[in-house]
Amino acid sequence: MRTLLIAVIVCAMVILTYALEFKQQEPTRIVTLADENSTKGVWKKKVLWKARWVKEWKQEKVWKAMWKKVWGPVEIHEWFPISKPPQIWKDSDGSLNGV
């Protein structure tokens, strides 16, 4: 009976820990452009490795929370606008010169 009670308490602590970690994550930000036709560009994706702290429960005489540093990939999506070519590159009819 006692081990069942301990197991229930540990499960509740683990669920609470995951709920708090999920709550601390930043929401996804959606970027919208005012006029998509006026600004031309491309979306670039890069992957970085960043560290985060994870709480683990270790059993000693009592269950103790231990913090562990974990590395994982983070995807970053960025919008890079493509600038217009300089006036010097354009012919009188508006087409690009030599391209």
Secondary structure, DSSP 8 states (H G I E B T S, - for coil): -HHHHHHHHHHHHHHHHHHHHHHHS--------S-TTTS-EEEEEEEEEEEEEEEEEEESSSEEEEEEEEEEEEEEEEEEE-----GGGB-TTS-BTT-
